[in-house]
Amino acid sequence: MAAGDASKSERTVIVSGVPDGVLKDDVMADILMIHFQRAKNRGGDVKGIVYPTTTKGVAYITFEDQKVTENVLKKGEHQLEDKRLPRHYPLKVSLYSEDVFSCISCVLDLSGFGDKYVLEDLVQELQKNITALSFSPLQPNGQISVQGSFPSIQSLKDNLLLKANSLSNTDKKAKCKSSQSNSKTQKHGVSVESKKNFIHNAVGENQVVLDTDVYYYMKHILREDSLAKNSVVSREVTDGEITILYLEKVNASSDPSKLEKAKKKIEDLSAELHSKLRKERFHLDGRKHEMQVYQHACKRVQSQYSQVLVIPYETHIDVIGSSSDVFGFAQEVKIKVKHYLQKTPQEMIVL
């Protein structure tokens, strides 16, 4: 690793939770610059800022002085505030060379709570309880986009499930009273049955919700075999950045406790990986030659990094692993790509 690159990584922080789509990108970059220059935020001279990045809600800030970087990281909580913003936004600030994982986004459908809650009030309560998340404006159909770390998304899920479960229990009691009085109607926007389905479909007893990148890492690098050891099979459903594993016993006579053991082991491993993994992305312009060059470079370098996962897409290549491995891998790939691009197509064929 070049000394200059190492020095830069020690002066660079990753900022997660930047509100996406609220203002123009250049305006948001200016607000971030001002925030990290202010003395009250323990900031100082900023050498450079990268925003937007290929990951929504994430920016890279490089300071002139490493001491400023250390001071910014020591500040317990960063709140992004500016008269151009509709409200304050909590930011998560981490050192570039630390083991961090980028934030993810998901869309929640809160319409099922509409008969018991004023949805705007529910969103405000969630924002207050889970400050690490950023919420987009609530849509008329009850949907809202949420952005933050996967553990924070899990906390949000648990919070909503508790509320849904509470509503389900309330409706059960109401149904019981209604049956006793021979009532033929039920005045609720969502029936008891549909609420049960909502709870089951969100996260049932035999389901595990995982960050998709973490799941791929578990599957392809660690080759996690706790399911087979516990006589459990799984079915995966991936929806963007979230993957749900549906777990089932191999046969009906299998010990039910093995299902729970397999689920717990996967959840524990997922939590552990979230504290260790980070992701680097090579953004491509769509040219076939450039994609081939990057894929060739990644293949050559990967033999030196057995614990790095490379996922090629049409427009980019994601690299997932520990912070040190990903940083080293990315530097090696960039060197090789620069070398390959200087060669003629005929020389590339030989390679």
N, C-alpha and C positions, 0 to 999 in steps of 0.2 A: 504494500500500500504506500503510495507516495506521501511524503511528509506533509505536503500542501493539502492534499485531500483529507488526511487525518486531522489536521488543524481545523479545516473548514467544518468537518463533521462535529468537532467539539464546540464550535461556535454556532451551530445550527440547531434550531428547535422545530419540532413538528407541532402545529397548532390544529387541534380538532374541534369541531363544533361551530365552525364559521357558518353563519346562516347563508344557505344557498338560495339564489333566485330572488332575494329581497331587494338588492340594489345591483347596479351594473358592476361588472368585475373590477374595473379600474377604480371605481369609488370605494368598493370594499377593500381593495388593496391599500388605498390611501388611509382608510380608517384603521386597518391593521398596523400600518406603518406608524401612525400617530400613537396608537395604543402602546406599542412596544418601545416608543421613544420617551414616553412620559415617566417622570421620576416617581410618581405615586405607584406606578406599576413596576418599579425597580428596573426600568428600561434604560436605554442609552442609544448610542449611534448604531443605526442599522445599515449594514453593508449591502444587503439585498433581500428581496422578498419574491417568492414564487407563489403566485395566485392568479387565476385558478390553477389547480393541478388536475391530474387525471382521476383523482379521488374526490368526490364531492365533499365539501365542507372541510377540506384540509389545505393548510398553507405551510410553507417552509420559510422561516425567518432566519437569516444569518446576521450575526452581530459583528461589529468591528473588533470588540474586545471579549475574550473568553470570560472575564470577570462579570461582564454584564449578563452573559448567558447564565452563569451560575446564580446571579441575583434574581433574574426573571424566574428561574426554576424554583427558587426558595420561596417565592411569593405563593402563599397557600391557594388563593383563588383568583382567577382572572375573569373579570366581567367586561365584555365588549360593549361599550356604551358610546353613543354619539347622537347628536340631534337629528342626524339623517336616518337613524334606525328607529323602528317602531317600538322597540323595548330593549332591555339589556339581555345579552346572550352569554351564558357561561362557556368558557373555553377550557379545554384540556391542553396543557403545554408539557411536552416531553422532549428530552434531549434526543437528537437524531440517532445517536449511537446506542441509545437504550433499546431494550426489547419492548417494542410497542407494536400494536396492531391497529391499522387504520379503522376509522369509524365506518359504520354501515348505515344504510337507509332502508326503511320499510314503510308500507302503507297500511294503516289501521282502519278498519271499518267499525265505527262506534255507533252505527245506527241502531244496533240491538239494545243500546242503553237509553234510547230516546224516550221510552215510556216512563222511565223512573228518574232520569236526570235531565237537567238542562245541559246539553252537550258542551256549550261554551264554558259553563262552570266546571264541568268534569275535566275539560282540557286544562283550565287554570289550576285545578287541584293537582293534576298530574305534573304540570310544569313546576309547581311548588315543591312537590314531594321528590321529584327526580330531576334535579337541576342540571345534571350532566347531559340531558337530551335537548335537542332543538326541535321545535314543532312548527310546521308550516301552518298557514291559515286553515281553519276548518272549512271543508267544502259543504255545500247545501245537502249533499247525499250522505253526510256523516263520515266521510273519509278524510283522513289527515295523514300527511307524510311526517315521519319521525326520523331523526338522524342522531347517531351517537355510537358509543362503543357497544359491542355485543353484550357484555355484562349488564349495561344500563338498559338495553332493550329487553333482556331477560327480566330485570326488575320491574319494568313496565308491564310485561306479560303477566308476571305473578300478581301485580297490583290489580290488573283488570280481571284476572281469573277469580281473585277473592271477591271482587264486586259482583261478578257474574254469578258466582256460587251463592252469594248472599241473596241476590235477586231470585235465584232458582229456589232456595229454601223458603223465601217469603211467598213465592207463588205456590209452592206445595201446600203451605198452611192455608193460603187463600182458597186453593182448590178443595182442600178438605172441608173448610167451612162452607164453601159453595155447594159441595155434595150433600152436606148435612141439611142445608136449607133448600135442596132440590133446585138450585139455580141452574138455568140452562145456558147462561151466557157467561163469558169471561171477558172482562173489560181491560185487557192488557194488550199493548201493541205487539208483544212477543210472548208466545205461549210457553207453558212449562216445558213442553216437549222440545220446542225449538231452542230454548235456553240450555237444556241438557245437551243437545247436539252441539251448540256453540262451545260449551265447555269441553266436550269430548274432542271436537274437531280442532280446537285451539291447541290443547296439549292434554292428551289422554294419559291414563296411567302407564300405558305401554308405548309411549312416544317420547322421542328426544329431539329437542330443537337445537340445531347447531348452526354456527356460521359456516357458510358453504366452503370458504377457503380452508377453514380448520378441518372440516370433514374430508376434503380432498387430501389434505396433508396426512390425516390419520389413515386414510384408505390406501394411499399410494406410497407413502414414505415409511410410516410405522407399521403398515399392514396389520392393523389391530385385529386380533383374533379372539377377543374375549367373548364374542357372540358364539362362535363354534364351541369354545370350551364349556360354555354354559348351556349347550343344546338349544341355542336361540338362533333364529333366522331373522333377517331384516329386509324391509322394502323402503327405498329412499324416494322422496319427492322433493325436488329442488325447485325453488321459486326465487330466482335471482340470488340475492346474498344470504338467503335463509334455506336450510335443508332440514327436512323433518324425517327422522328414522322411525318407522313403524316396526316394533319388535313383536315377534310371535314365538311361541314354544315350538320346537320341532315336532312334538307330538303331544296329545292331550294329557298323557300320563306323566309328563316331565314335571320335575319339582318346580312349583311356582316361584320359589325363592330365587331360582337361577335367573329368572327373567329380571327380577329386581336387582340382582347383583350385576348383571350385564349392563343394565341401564345406568346404575350408579357409577360403574367403572368408566363408561363412556362420558358421562357428565363430568366426572372428576378430571379425566384426561383432557376434555375440552377446556375446562377452566384453567388447567395447567398450561396448555398450549397458548391460550390467550395472553398469558403473562410472558411468553417466550418468543412468540413469532412476530415477524413483521413482513410487509410485502413491498416489493419494488416493481414498478411497471415500466416496460419499454414501450413507449407509444410510437406506433408506426404510421406512415402516411398512406398506407394502402398499396404501395408499389410491390409487386411480386418479388422483384430482385432484392429489395430491402428486407422483406420478410425472410427470404431464403438465407440471406447473410446473417441475420440475427439468430435464426434457428440453428444454423451451422455453428456459429460462435457459442451458443448456449450448449449445444451437444458436446463440443470440444471441452468446454470448461466444466461441465457437470461431472465428469469423471473425477474431478478434484474435490467436489462437494456432494457427497452421497446423501446428505441430509437436507438438500435443497430441492424443492419441487418447482418444476417449470411447466406452466400452463399456457400454451399458445392459443390465441384467438385471432379472428380475422383482422382486427385493427390494433392489437397490442399483444404483448407477452407478459404474463405475471410471473414473478419469482417469489417464492415463499420459503422462509426458513428463519433461523435465529438471526438477530441483528448483525452479528459479526460475519456470519456466513453470507448473508444476502449482500452486505456491503462489499465484501471481498469478491463475490461472484459478479456483481454488477460492474465493478472496476475492471475485472479481467475480460468480461464480455465487451465492454466499450473499447478496450485496447485492441482486441481481436477484430472487432467490427471496423474500426478505423484502419487497421492493417488490410483487411479484406477489400474494403472499398477502394483502396489504391491499386488493386489488381485488375487486370482485364478479365472479361467474362471467360476467356479460354483458360486463364490461370485459375479461376475459381472452380472450373469443372475438374481440373486436376486435383484441387483440394478436396 
